[in-house]
């Protein structure tokens, strides 16, 4: 939600005043940083829920959630 808000704000600032690129750029960079942080946290949490297969040669039966992902 925060990342979407920052992206919307950056777009709005740019539309209201196309000459004010610095504020829009700062908001856009903040959005990218926030998205990266959220992505890393999500990746860590998903890794806890869905551990990798034991080896590439072994085929394991997927669980319900692995089937959906």
VOFIMAR-576394 format. One record per atom (N, C-alpha, C): residue number from 1; residue in three letters; atom name; x, y, z. Coordinates in steps of 0.1 Angstrom, whole numbers, padded with zeros to 4 digits. Each point is the difference from the previous one (the first is absolute). Layout:
BEGIN
[NUM ALA CA [X Y Z]],
...
! end
This chain:
BEGIN
[1 UNK N [0008 -0012 0000]],
[1 UNK CA [-0008 0012 0000]],
[1 UNK C [0009 0013 0000]],
[2 UNK N [0010 0000 0008]],
[2 UNK CA [0009 0011 0001]],
[2 UNK C [0007 0003 -0013]],
[3 UNK N [0004 -0011 -0007]],
[3 UNK CA [0007 0001 -0013]],
[3 UNK C [-0009 0006 -0010]],
[4 UNK N [-0013 -0005 0000]],
[4 UNK CA [-0010 0005 -0010]],
[4 UNK C [-0002 0015 0003]],
[5 UNK N [-0001 0004 0013]],
[5 UNK CA [-0003 0014 0003]],
[5 UNK C [0012 0008 -0005]],
[6 UNK N [0012 -0004 0002]],
[6 UNK CA [0012 0008 -0004]],
[6 UNK C [0000 0001 -0015]],
[7 UNK N [-0003 -0011 -0007]],
[7 UNK CA [0000 0001 -0015]],
[7 UNK C [-0011 0009 -0005]],
[8 UNK N [-0012 0000 0006]],
[8 UNK CA [-0011 0009 -0003]],
[8 UNK C [0004 0014 0002]],
[9 UNK N [0006 0003 0012]],
[9 UNK CA [0005 0013 0003]],
[9 UNK C [0010 0006 -0010]],
[10 UNK N [0009 -0009 -0004]],
[10 UNK CA [0011 0004 -0009]],
[10 UNK C [-0007 0004 -0014]],
[11 UNK N [-0009 -0009 -0004]],
[11 UNK CA [-0007 0003 -0013]],
[11 UNK C [-0008 0013 0001]],
[12 UNK N [-0007 0002 0011]],
[12 UNK CA [-0008 0012 0002]],
[12 UNK C [0009 0013 0000]],
[13 UNK N [0011 -0001 0007]],
[13 UNK CA [0009 0012 0000]],
[13 UNK C [0005 0003 -0014]],
[14 UNK N [0003 -0010 -0007]],
[14 UNK CA [0005 0001 -0014]],
[14 UNK C [-0011 0006 -0009]],
[15 UNK N [-0012 -0004 0002]],
[15 UNK CA [-0011 0005 -0008]],
[15 UNK C [-0003 0015 0003]],
[16 UNK N [0000 0003 0013]],
[16 UNK CA [-0003 0013 0004]],
[16 UNK C [0010 0011 -0004]],
[17 UNK N [0013 -0005 0001]],
[17 UNK CA [0011 0010 -0003]],
[17 UNK C [0011 -0008 -0007]],
[18 UNK N [-0001 -0002 -0013]],
[18 UNK CA [0010 -0008 -0007]],
[18 UNK C [0015 0006 0001]],
[19 UNK N [0001 0013 0004]],
[19 UNK CA [0013 0005 0002]],
[19 UNK C [0007 -0004 0013]],
[20 UNK N [-0008 -0005 0009]],
[20 UNK CA [0005 -0004 0013]],
[20 UNK C [0003 -0015 0000]],
[21 UNK N [0011 -0003 -0007]],
[21 UNK CA [0004 -0014 -0001]],
[21 UNK C [0007 -0005 0013]],
[22 UNK N [0005 0009 0008]],
[22 UNK CA [0008 -0005 0012]],
[22 UNK C [-0010 -0006 0010]],
[23 UNK N [-0011 0006 0003]],
[23 UNK CA [-0009 -0006 0010]],
[23 UNK C [-0006 -0013 -0006]],
[24 UNK N [-0004 0000 -0012]],
[24 UNK CA [-0005 -0012 -0006]],
[24 UNK C [0010 -0012 0000]],
[25 UNK N [0013 0004 -0003]],
[25 UNK CA [0011 -0010 0000]],
[25 UNK C [0002 -0006 0013]],
[26 UNK N [0000 0009 0011]],
[26 UNK CA [0002 -0005 0013]],
[26 UNK C [-0011 -0009 0005]],
[27 UNK N [-0013 0003 -0004]],
[27 UNK CA [-0011 -0009 0004]],
[27 UNK C [0001 -0013 -0008]],
[28 UNK N [0005 0001 -0012]],
[28 UNK CA [0001 -0012 -0008]],
[28 UNK C [0011 -0009 0006]],
[29 UNK N [0011 0006 0003]],
[29 UNK CA [0011 -0008 0006]],
[29 UNK C [-0004 -0006 0013]],
[30 UNK N [-0008 0007 0008]],
[30 UNK CA [-0005 -0005 0013]],
[30 UNK C [-0009 -0012 -0002]],
[31 UNK N [-0008 0001 -0011]],
[31 UNK CA [-0009 -0011 -0004]],
[31 UNK C [0009 -0013 -0003]],
[32 UNK N [0010 0002 -0008]],
[32 UNK CA [0008 -0012 -0004]],
[32 UNK C [0007 -0006 0012]],
[33 UNK N [0005 0008 0009]],
[33 UNK CA [0007 -0005 0012]],
[33 UNK C [-0010 -0007 0009]],
[34 UNK N [-0012 0005 0001]],
[34 UNK CA [-0010 -0006 0009]],
[34 UNK C [-0004 -0013 -0006]],
[35 UNK N [-0002 -0001 -0013]],
[35 UNK CA [-0004 -0012 -0007]],
[35 UNK C [0011 -0011 0002]],
[36 UNK N [0012 0004 -0001]],
[36 UNK CA [0011 -0010 0002]],
[36 UNK C [0000 -0005 0014]],
[37 UNK N [-0002 0008 0010]],
[37 UNK CA [-0001 -0004 0014]],
[37 UNK C [-0011 -0010 0002]],
[38 UNK N [-0012 0003 -0005]],
[38 UNK CA [-0011 -0008 0001]],
[38 UNK C [0002 -0013 -0007]],
[39 UNK N [0006 0000 -0012]],
[39 UNK CA [0003 -0012 -0007]],
[39 UNK C [0009 -0009 0007]],
[40 UNK N [0011 0005 0006]],
[40 UNK CA [0009 -0008 0008]],
[40 UNK C [-0006 -0006 0012]],
[41 UNK N [-0009 0007 0007]],
[41 UNK CA [-0007 -0005 0012]],
[41 UNK C [-0009 -0011 -0005]],
[42 UNK N [-0007 0002 -0010]],
[42 UNK CA [-0009 -0010 -0005]],
[42 UNK C [0007 -0013 -0005]],
[43 UNK N [0011 0002 -0006]],
[43 UNK CA [0009 -0011 -0005]],
[43 UNK C [0004 -0009 0012]],
[44 UNK N [0005 0007 0011]],
[44 UNK CA [0004 -0007 0012]],
[44 UNK C [-0011 -0008 0007]],
[45 UNK N [-0012 0006 0000]],
[45 UNK CA [-0011 -0006 0007]],
[45 UNK C [-0005 -0012 -0009]],
[46 UNK N [0000 0001 -0013]],
[46 UNK CA [-0004 -0011 -0009]],
[46 UNK C [0010 -0011 0001]],
[47 UNK N [0013 0003 0001]],
[47 UNK CA [0010 -0010 0002]],
[47 UNK C [-0002 -0008 0012]],
[48 UNK N [-0005 0006 0011]],
[48 UNK CA [-0003 -0008 0012]],
[48 UNK C [-0012 -0009 -0002]],
[49 UNK N [-0010 0005 -0007]],
[49 UNK CA [-0012 -0008 -0002]],
[49 UNK C [0002 -0011 -0010]],
[50 UNK N [0008 0003 -0011]],
[50 UNK CA [0002 -0010 -0010]],
[50 UNK C [0015 -0003 -0002]],
[51 UNK N [0006 -0009 0008]],
[51 UNK CA [0014 -0003 -0002]],
[51 UNK C [0003 -0006 -0013]],
[52 UNK N [0012 0002 -0006]],
[52 UNK CA [0003 -0006 -0013]],
[52 UNK C [0001 -0015 0001]],
[53 UNK N [-0001 -0006 -0012]],
[53 UNK CA [0001 -0015 -0001]],
[53 UNK C [0013 -0004 0005]],
[54 UNK N [0001 -0013 0004]],
[54 UNK CA [0013 -0005 0006]],
[54 UNK C [0010 0000 -0011]],
[55 UNK N [-0003 -0006 -0011]],
[55 UNK CA [0010 0001 -0011]],
[55 UNK C [-0007 0001 -0014]],
[56 UNK N [0007 0004 -0010]],
[56 UNK CA [-0006 0002 -0013]],
[56 UNK C [-0005 -0013 -0006]],
[57 UNK N [0007 -0011 0003]],
[57 UNK CA [-0004 -0013 -0006]],
[57 UNK C [-0012 -0006 0006]],
[58 UNK N [-0003 0003 0013]],
[58 UNK CA [-0012 -0005 0006]],
[58 UNK C [-0012 0008 -0003]],
[59 UNK N [-0011 -0007 -0003]],
[59 UNK CA [-0013 0007 -0003]],
[59 UNK C [-0009 -0003 0012]],
[60 UNK N [-0003 0011 0007]],
[60 UNK CA [-0009 -0001 0012]],
[60 UNK C [-0014 0003 -0004]],
[61 UNK N [-0009 -0005 0007]],
[61 UNK CA [-0014 0003 -0002]],
[61 UNK C [-0003 0014 0005]],
[62 UNK N [-0005 0009 -0009]],
[62 UNK CA [-0003 0013 0005]],
[62 UNK C [-0011 0001 0009]],
[63 UNK N [0001 0009 0010]],
[63 UNK CA [-0011 0003 0009]],
[63 UNK C [-0010 0008 -0007]],
[64 UNK N [-0011 0003 0007]],
[64 UNK CA [-0011 0007 -0006]],
[64 UNK C [0005 0014 -0004]],
[65 UNK N [0007 0007 0009]],
[65 UNK CA [0004 0014 -0003]],
[65 UNK C [0011 0000 -0011]],
[66 UNK N [0009 -0010 0000]],
[66 UNK CA [0010 0000 -0010]],
[66 UNK C [-0006 -0002 -0014]],
[67 UNK N [-0011 -0007 0000]],
[67 UNK CA [-0008 -0002 -0012]],
[67 UNK C [-0005 0013 -0006]],
[68 UNK N [-0004 0009 0009]],
[68 UNK CA [-0006 0013 -0004]],
[68 UNK C [0011 0009 -0005]],
[69 UNK N [0012 0000 0006]],
[69 UNK CA [0011 0009 -0003]],
[69 UNK C [0006 -0005 -0012]],
! end
